[in-house]
Amino acid sequence: TIGTIFSYNVGAVWAPHEDIRFRTQYSRSQRAPSLTELFSPPRQDSDSLVDPCEGLQPDGSGLSGRLAGSGGENADLAIVSANCLTEAGIQAYFADPELFDPADGFDAPGSVNGPNSGNPNVKEETADTFTIGAVYQPSFIPNLTLIADYYQIEIADAITSVSTQDTVDLCYASADFPNNKFCDVITRNPVLGEVTEVINFQENLNEELVSGVDLSARYDFELESIPGEFDVDFRFTHYIDQEVTFEGIGGVALTSSPLGEIEDGENEWRLRLRYDVAGFVASYTATYIDGGVDNLESASSPDDDRFFEVDGQDFHRLFMSYTWGEDDQYRIYGGVNNLFDDLGPVIPSGLDSGSSRNIVAPLNDVVGREFFVGTRIRF
């Protein structure tokens, strides 16, 4: 679907001492849009939204401060007010004494239907990836390996979508309202005035930036008093940047970042302890993912009544197996997933990360504690 592309990869390794080596790599690669990104019809979703017309009075007053999303940064509130007043639904709201309270102004709900949709006009995205790191294997501690890597990925023409909040902010902050692409995807209720739908089409945005640090440590060892081999394997990732830059009104470059939100935590790690002796293997694995705020753009402050935050979540797993016979012909195994039967945090519907089932985020395990056994025989 994308025609001819040009990719490359260069790297280098330097070992100034037998215990340590440094490595770096730079590459360019392309990714074609998937069938979903190209042709998917709108798929239902719910997003948080602070309506830029929130608090508006019939005389155009009532708006204060800045708009909630990065799309509304430095917006002229006079333009926003004028654009909001042209909406027939908002005028109908003002005209209904059962809806309009002069003390509150225009009052909109905090969530909206935000279906995700494909776009047949998207093209390939191009990623430039840079990594640099070191591997340390001290000779005075045999079988210990420590690894640290920094990575940075810059994606031009990134295939993604402008957030619901940014789309609505950019629409109403525009001097050419409603004749721009942001307004084209917004639907308001003609009687209640509220935004009922914002379609999130896939687009080629200016740039996406991701960077972080990966750390790992592995140690294989034996104990004189216990037969067999032990190993400890720990892996940790810290995300530094996770940004999307796109073109707003008037060609101004805008940047948004979900880092720190639910499903986009800043840290995650995995720890595995393993014991192996005479065909018997036992292991314990713990994983952790940071929690976060539901929406950093529209509800980042605990003082906001739409604010919602969850803590990080850990899960634990046990596994055992025994292998015997010529060429390891027979094997039995079993274990427990989610050892402590923890479903994770309840995330209500109506939030960006929520759903009607409440426990479907990466922080959740909808199955709970799960026992399993099995066997394998080679013929």
N, C-alpha and C positions, 0 to 999 in steps of 0.2 A: 504493500500500500504506500510505500514511501520512495521507491526508486533507488538510485545509487547514493551510497554514503561513503565517508572516509573515516576510518578509525585507526588509532595507534596506541601503543603502550611502551613506555620506556622505564627502566628502573636500574637501581645500583645497590650493591651490598659492600660494606667496608667493615673488616674485622681487624681493628688495631691490636687486639689481644685475643688469646684463645678463649677467654671467658665471655667476651662480649662482641656483638656485631651490630652495626647500624644498617638500616635499610630505608630506602625511599622509592617511590614510584609515582609516575604521572601518566594518566591515560585519558583518552577521549573515546566516548562511545555514544551510540544512539539507541533510542527506544521508540519503536513504532507504536501508535495508539492501538489499544485493544479494541475488540469488537464492541465491548460495552461502552468504551469512551467515544466510539464513533456513532453507534446506532441505537443505543439503549433509549427506550421511551422514558418519560419521567417516572422515577421510582420514589415512592412516598417516604418522607422523612419529616421530623419535627425539629425546628431550630428556635433558639432564644432570639428575641428581637426587642430592642428599645426603639420604639417608633420615633423618628426625628420630629414628628409633629406632636409628640407628647407634651401636654401642658398648654397647648396653643389656645388663645382666646379669640373670639370673633373679630376683634380689632387688630389682630396680628401680633399682639404682645403675648407674653407667657413663656417664651423659650429663653433659656438661660444656660450659661456654660458652653461646653463643647458637645458635639455629637458623640455617641457611644463608641463607634468603631474608628479604626484608622482611616477609613474612607471619608470620614467627616472631619478630619483634622484641618484646622484653620478655616472651617466653613463660615461663610457670611450668614449669620442667623437671620438677617433681613431677607436674604434670598430664600432661605429655607421657609420662613414664615409665609412669604408671598406665594411660594409654590404649594405649600400645604393648603392655603386658603382657596386655591383653584379646584381642589378635590370636591366633587359633588357629594361624596359620602361624608366628608367632614362637615360640609355645610348642612347636610341632613341631620347630622349628629347635633349640631348647634341648635337646630330648629326644633328638636324634640325635647321638651322639658323633663321627660322621664329619664333621659340619658344625660343631658348636659347639666353639670353643676359648675357655676361660675367660679366656685372656690378651687376647683381642680383643673378646669380647662378641659381640653380634649384628653380623654383617658383611654389608652389602648391596652390590650392584653400583652403579656410578656412572651408569648410564643406564637409561632406561625408555621404553617405547612411549607416546608422547603424541599420539594422533590429534586433529586439529582437526575440529570439528563445527559445523554450523549450529544455529540456535535459532529456531523460528517465533515466539517471544515477543519478539524484539528489536524496538525501535521506532526512529524516526529519531534521529540525533544533531544537535546544534545547535552551530555554530561561530561564535565572536566573534573577528574578525580585526582586529588593529591594526598599521599600518605607518607608519613615519616615516623620511624620508631626504632626501637632497640630491643634486642634479645640478650638476656643476661643468664648465663649458666655457670655459676661459680664453681671452680674446680675443688674448692675446699668444702662444698656441700654437694656431693654427688646426687644426680637425679633431681635437682631443683632447677626449674625454669621460670624466669620472670620476664614478662613481655609487656611493653608499653608502646602504643601506637596512637598518633594523632591523625585524623582524617578530615578532609574538607571536600565536599561535593558541590559544585556549582552547575545547575541545570538551566540552560538557556531554552526559551520557548517551552517552559515546563507545562505539562498537561495537568491541569487542576482547575479549580473553579474559585471565583471570588466569593467570599463568605456572604451569607444572607444579610448580616448587619452592614457590611461594607457596601453591598449592592444598593440597599435602601438609602443609606446615607449619601452615597454618590449621586443617586437619582435626585434627591431633594435639595442637594447642595449645588446643583448645576444651574447655570444661567440659561441653558437651552432646554430646561425642563418643559415638557416631558419627552422631548425629541432626542433621546440618547439611548444607548443599548442597555443601560442599567434600568431605566424606567420601563423598557419593553417587557421585562419579565415579572413585573410586580402587578398583583391584582388586589384591589381594595373592595370591601363590601360597600355597595352603593347606598346603604341605609345606615349602617353602624359606623362607617368610616374606617374601620380597622383593616390592616393588611391581612389578607387571608392566605396569600400564596406568593412565594418568591422562588422561581425556577432557577436552580443552580446548574447552568450549562457548563460542560467541559470546555476549556479554552486553552490556547497557548499563551500563558502569561509571560511577563518579561524574564523573570529569573526565580529560581528556588535555590536556597542555600541551606546546606546541612553540614554541621561539623561537630566533632566530639572526640572523646578520648576513650580508648579501649585498654583495659588493664587485665592481665591474667597471671595467675601463679599456679604452678603444678609441682607437686613433690611426691615422688615414689620412694617408698622406704620399707624396710623390714625391721621387725623387733625380735631380739634374740629369744625372748621368753614365749613368743607366739609364732607358730609356723605360718607361712604364707606371705603375701605381699599386700601392702596398703598404698593407697594413693589419695591425695587431696587435690582437687581441681576447683579453682575459684576464678570467676570471670565477672568483670565489672565494666559497665558502660556509663559514661556521663555525657549527656548531650549539651553542647555549648550553644549552637545556633540551629534554628529550624524556622526559616523565614521564606515568605513568598513576596516578591516584588511585582507589582502590576501597574499598568498605566491608568490613572484616574482622569478626571475632567481636565481638559486643557493640556494633556500630555504630561501632567505631574506624576512622577513616580511615587507610589505608595507602598509601604511595607507592612505586612501583618505577620504575626507569629503565634502559633497555638502552643508553643512550648510552655509547660506548666499547667496545661489543661488536662482534664481526665482523658485518658488514652494517649496523651503526649507528655508523660512525666519526664523529669530531667535525669533520673537515675534508674538503673535496673541491674540486678546481679543474679548469679547462679553459683551455688556451692554444691559440690558432689564429693562424698566420702565413699571409698570403695575398698573392699577386702576380697582377695582372690587366693584360694588354696585348693590344690588337688581337684580342680574341676568345679569347685563350689565358689560362687560369686555372690556377694551381698553388697548393696549400695543404698545410700541415703542421699536424696537430692532435695535441696531447698531453692526456691526461686522467689524473687522479689521484684515488684514494679511500683514505681512512685505513683501516688495519687495525684490530685490536682483540683483546680477550679473548673466548674462547668463551662464558663465563658469569660475569658479575660477581657474581651472587648466591651461587652455590654453589662457585665456584672462582676467586676474584679474586686470590689470592696465589700468587706463583711457588713458594712452599714447599708448596703443595697438589699432591698427585700427580695431581689431575684438571685442573690448570691447563694451558691451551693458548692461545697467542697468535700472531698473524701480523702482519707489517709491512704498511704501506700498499702499494698496487699502482698502477703507471702503465702506460698503453698509448699507442701512437703510430700515426698514420695518415697516409698520403700520398694526395693526390688531384690529378688533372690533367684538364682538358677543353679542347676547342677548338670554338668555335661560329662558323659562317659562313653566308653566303647571305642572301637577302632576308628581312627580319623574323626573322633567326636561325633559318632553316629547318632547318639541319643541325647536328648536335652529336655529337661522339665524346668518350668519357671513359674513364678507367681509374684504378686506384690500388691501394694495398696497405693492408689492415686488419691491425692487430697486426704492425707492421713488424719487431719483434725476436722474433717467434714465441714470446711469453711466455705460458704457460698460467696463470700465477698460482700462489698457494700451494696445496699439497696439504692439504686439510682432512679428517681421517680420519672414517670413519663412526662413529656412536656419540656424536658431539658434537652440540650444538644446531645448529651451522652446517654439519655434515658430512652426507654421504650415501654410499651405496655407490659412487658415481662419483667422489667426492673433489674434483671441480673444478667445482662448479655454483653457488658463491656469486657475488655481484656482483663480487668481486675476481678472478674467473676469466674466461678466454675459452677455452671448450672447443674451438673450431675451430682456434685458432692462427693463424699467418700465412695471409692469404687475399688472392689477387690477383683483380681483377675488371676487365672491360672492357665497354663497351656503346656503343650509338649511339641517336640519336633523330632522327627525320625528321618534320617537320610537313607535312601535305598541305593 
